[in-house]
Amino acid sequence: MNDLHTSSAPALRRLLDLLASGAATEDFADVLADARRQGAPAAVLSEIDGATWQALRVHRTMRQHRRREAELTALFDTAGDLAASRDLDAVLQAIVRRARMLLGTDTAYLTLPDEAAGDTYMRVTDGSVSVLFQTLRLSLGDGLGGLVAQAARPYATPDYRTDERFHHTGTIDAGVLDEGLVAIIGVPLLLGGRVIGVLFAADRSPRAFSPDEVALLCTLAAHAAIALDTARSLADTRAALAELNSANELIRAHAAAVQRAERGHDRLTDLVLRGAEVPDVAAAVAALLGGEIAVLDAEGEPLAGRAAAPGAGLAEAAAASRAEGRSVRHGEAWVCAVLAGQEQLGTLVLRGRPDLADADRRLFERAGVVTALLLLLRRSVAETENRVRGELLADLLTAPDRDPAGLTARGRRLGVDLGRPHLVLVAEPGDARDTGARSRLAGAAGRYLFGSRGISAEHAEAVVLLVPDGDVAAGDGDAGAGDAAQRVAGQAAERLARLAGFPVTVGAGRPAAGPVALAAAYAEGLRCVRALRVLGRSGEGASARALGFLGVLLGDGHDVAGFVRATLGPLLEYDARRGTELVRTLRAYFDCGGSLTRAKDELHVHVNTVVQRLDRVEVLLGRDWNAPERSLELQLALRLQLLSGP
């Protein structure tokens, strides 16, 4: 009899070998079966059976230890991931993958609530093959996950399809069916007693999950909750740091802006105290703001810098600035109304700074206040000087020949050189007897002359302006002087009307120098104003020359030659250049009472020749040459030319 028949030692050694090699559970039962086949005694079989049972216990314990070791290793690795990784997606993906691996399931996934949408969504999946399943969104309380989230405790089902413990929905069931899942376990992600998500493991065949597996999945879920909380804390920390950095930048920017504002304020104050002018302020503000500053008066004329482009809507922008009480954006520029109370003295325009910070904008607006102060000071000084000079002008117009030398000396002391050419303008409001309108016109005249060396004063029922005219010499028969007088009179009538707010009629005398000549020029300008009223041209400006033959009658000196040139000039030049007889033909036509037949006999030419010449006259003089008023001027000029000789 061999040893197996008398002893259990070989069987025990075999059991130990199976334990050492990690054999399957079924292999242990083969030891007892082999002993029976070999006819071992009952006592030996009993001993082998007991040893087999003990070996299986040891085998199960060792397997549990190995599984626990694997679980601890996985948890340790997960903790390492949490400590080393700042990527929430990577950590959650590792947790889900380890849950699937440790529980040996086909899939694992994790859902998180969407507070904005009011439901939950798939955050991470592992082992999933269905796009429909991967994009599922679950309403709160629906499905196994909804039950876990509501109860804040784990739930497992061996067969999801037949489990009625939770609320089934068509959407969820379709996703589960598309993925082929049967057994599912879900555990909550708890943070401070609040469910912030659910971790799942699932198989595509029926399966019961043991308590150890539930506990393992709960531990992994706790790690996932920590990862989420850590990620949110990091996000909050980053956001707080970003806010702190932004606040720090704002504080630094504000401090820099305050320092710039202080420097700007000190600079502007220093300029005012030193008696600087408007261009000096504009240059200083341009340097402080790093742009280009233009200062315009109330009429839009530049006082400093470059004027705005015509039709650029600057007036509307200035009106908006006045209404809002601060600067406004106008295209790529900034506009600030220069105000003294409700009166707009001018406009500031800043170019080259499309974006203007609040501090720079306030500095730009402060420049508007300083500019208003300077303009008010200048206007006050100008009004005071104009009152004193107005007394000089009144004496000059009242008694110019009483003491011409004394008047000239007084003017020189006041900064007015009466020995130089001046243009005398006589302005009347719509109603010359309205003293209030005349006073407003006098104020408008002061603003019109603001910035120049001209003077103005009320005299009789008009306002008289003495405008320096150094570019045009005084003298009879000077066509250039007459053209300049007409241009200035027209411009003055237009601008004085804007400043006063009602129509203004302006008559201009010829440029003159010396008290006596200036008084005569005033008389001529006054006669022009009267003539304009008689002709129904109130609200216009004109010189004696511009009034045609009336100017010859009204003008002091009766510029006959100038009138003839102004009226017949095109015909005289054409005859001189071509050797024609247009002037002689026109004279014959008028002398014959407008009869072509009598005119051709007078000229000894064919009637067609007369017609052709008169057609040429129409081309040179205009279609209205035969109108009553124009024909009267032409006949007077022809008669004066005849009387004055060749």
Rosetta blueprint (number, residue, H / E / L):
1 M L
2 N L
3 D H
4 L H
5 H H
6 T H
7 S L
8 S L
9 A H
10 P H
11 A H
12 L H
13 R H
14 R H
15 L H
16 L H
17 D H
18 L H
19 L H
20 A H
21 S H
22 G L
23 A L
24 A L
25 T H
26 E H
27 D H
28 F H
29 A H
30 D H
31 V H
32 L H
33 A H
34 D H
35 A H
36 R H
37 R H
38 Q L
39 G L
40 A L
41 P L
42 A H
43 A H
44 V H
45 L H
46 S H
47 E H
48 I H
49 D H
50 G H
51 A H
52 T H
53 W H
54 Q H
55 A H
56 L H
57 R H
58 V H
59 H H
60 R H
61 T H
62 M H
63 R H
64 Q H
65 H H
66 R H
67 R H
68 R H
69 E H
70 A H
71 E H
72 L H
73 T H
74 A H
75 L H
76 F H
77 D H
78 T H
79 A H
80 G H
81 D H
82 L H
83 A H
84 A H
85 S L
86 R L
87 D L
88 L H
89 D H
90 A H
91 V H
92 L H
93 Q H
94 A H
95 I H
96 V H
97 R H
98 R H
99 A H
100 R H
101 M H
102 L H
103 L H
104 G L
105 T L
106 D L
107 T E
108 A E
109 Y E
110 L E
111 T E
112 L E
113 P E
114 D E
115 E L
116 A L
117 A L
118 G L
119 D E
120 T E
121 Y E
122 M E
123 R E
124 V E
125 T E
126 D E
127 G L
128 S L
129 V L
130 S L
131 V H
132 L H
133 F H
134 Q H
135 T L
136 L L
137 R E
138 L E
139 S E
140 L L
141 G L
142 D E
143 G H
144 L H
145 G H
146 G H
147 L H
148 V H
149 A H
150 Q H
151 A H
152 A L
153 R L
154 P L
155 Y E
156 A E
157 T E
158 P L
159 D L
160 Y H
161 R H
162 T H
163 D L
164 E L
165 R L
166 F L
167 H E
168 H L
169 T L
170 G H
171 T H
172 I H
173 D H
174 A H
175 G H
176 V H
177 L H
178 D H
179 E H
180 G L
181 L L
182 V L
183 A E
184 I E
185 I E
186 G E
187 V E
188 P E
189 L E
190 L E
191 L E
192 G L
193 G L
194 R E
195 V E
196 I E
197 G E
198 V E
199 L E
200 F E
201 A E
202 A E
203 D E
204 R L
205 S L
206 P L
207 R L
208 A L
209 F L
210 S L
211 P H
212 D H
213 E H
214 V H
215 A H
216 L H
217 L H
218 C H
219 T H
220 L H
221 A H
222 A H
223 H H
224 A H
225 A H
226 I H
227 A H
228 L H
229 D H
230 T H
231 A H
232 R H
233 S H
234 L H
235 A H
236 D H
237 T H
238 R H
239 A H
240 A H
241 L H
242 A H
243 E H
244 L H
245 N H
246 S H
247 A H
248 N H
249 E H
250 L H
251 I H
252 R H
253 A H
254 H H
255 A H
256 A H
257 A H
258 V H
259 Q H
260 R H
261 A H
262 E H
263 R H
264 G H
265 H H
266 D H
267 R H
268 L H
269 T H
270 D H
271 L H
272 V H
273 L H
274 R L
275 G L
276 A L
277 E L
278 V H
279 P H
280 D H
281 V H
282 A H
283 A H
284 A H
285 V H
286 A H
287 A H
288 L H
289 L H
290 G L
291 G L
292 E E
293 I E
294 A E
295 V E
296 L E
297 D E
298 A L
299 E L
300 G L
301 E L
302 P E
303 L E
304 A E
305 G L
306 R L
307 A L
308 A L
309 A L
310 P L
311 G L
312 A L
313 G L
314 L H
315 A H
316 E H
317 A H
318 A H
319 A H
320 A H
321 S H
322 R H
323 A H
324 E H
325 G L
326 R L
327 S L
328 V E
329 R E
330 H E
331 G L
332 E L
333 A E
334 W E
335 V E
336 C E
337 A E
338 V E
339 L E
340 A E
341 G L
342 Q L
343 E E
344 Q E
345 L E
346 G E
347 T E
348 L E
349 V E
350 L E
351 R E
352 G L
353 R L
354 P L
355 D L
356 L L
357 A L
358 D H
359 A H
360 D H
361 R H
362 R H
363 L H
364 F H
365 E H
366 R H
367 A H
368 G H
369 V H
370 V H
371 T H
372 A H
373 L H
374 L H
375 L H
376 L H
377 L H
378 R H
379 R H
380 S H
381 V H
382 A H
383 E H
384 T H
385 E H
386 N H
387 R H
388 V H
389 R H
390 G H
391 E H
392 L H
393 L H
394 A H
395 D H
396 L H
397 L H
398 T H
399 A L
400 P L
401 D L
402 R L
403 D L
404 P H
405 A H
406 G H
407 L H
408 T H
409 A H
410 R H
411 G H
412 R H
413 R H
414 L L
415 G L
416 V L
417 D L
418 L L
419 G L
420 R L
421 P L
422 H E
423 L E
424 V E
425 L E
426 V E
427 A E
428 E E
429 P E
430 G L
431 D L
432 A L
433 R L
434 D L
435 T H
436 G H
437 A H
438 R H
439 S H
440 R H
441 L H
442 A H
443 G H
444 A H
445 A H
446 G H
447 R H
448 Y H
449 L L
450 F L
451 G L
452 S L
453 R L
454 G L
455 I E
456 S E
457 A E
458 E E
459 H E
460 A L
461 E L
462 A E
463 V E
464 V E
465 L E
466 L E
467 V E
468 P E
469 D L
470 G L
471 D L
472 V L
473 A L
474 A L
475 G L
476 D L
477 G L
478 D L
479 A H
480 G H
481 A H
482 G H
483 D H
484 A H
485 A H
486 Q H
487 R H
488 V H
489 A H
490 G H
491 Q H
492 A H
493 A H
494 E H
495 R H
496 L H
497 A H
498 R H
499 L H
500 A H
501 G L
502 F L
503 P L
504 V E
505 T E
506 V E
507 G E
508 A E
509 G L
510 R L
511 P L
512 A E
513 A L
514 G L
515 P H
516 V H
517 A H
518 L H
519 A H
520 A H
521 A H
522 Y H
523 A H
524 E H
525 G H
526 L H
527 R H
528 C H
529 V H
530 R H
531 A H
532 L H
533 R H
534 V H
535 L L
536 G L
537 R L
538 S L
539 G L
540 E L
541 G E
542 A E
543 S E
544 A L
545 R H
546 A H
547 L H
548 G L
549 F H
550 L H
551 G H
552 V H
553 L H
554 L H
555 G L
556 D L
557 G L
558 H L
559 D L
560 V H
561 A H
562 G H
563 F H
564 V H
565 R H
566 A H
567 T H
568 L H
569 G H
570 P H
571 L H
572 L H
573 E H
574 Y H
575 D H
576 A H
577 R H
578 R H
579 G L
580 T L
581 E L
582 L H
583 V H
584 R H
585 T H
586 L H
587 R H
588 A H
589 Y H
590 F H
591 D H
592 C L
593 G L
594 G L
595 S L
596 L H
597 T H
598 R H
599 A H
600 K H
601 D H
602 E H
603 L H
604 H L
605 V L
606 H L
607 V H
608 N H
609 T H
610 V H
611 V H
612 Q H
613 R H
614 L H
615 D H
616 R H
617 V H
618 E H
619 V H
620 L H
621 L H
622 G L
623 R H
624 D H
625 W H
626 N H
627 A L
628 P H
629 E H
630 R H
631 S H
632 L H
633 E H
634 L H
635 Q H
636 L H
637 A H
638 L H
639 R H
640 L H
641 Q H
642 L H
643 L H
644 S L
645 G L
646 P L
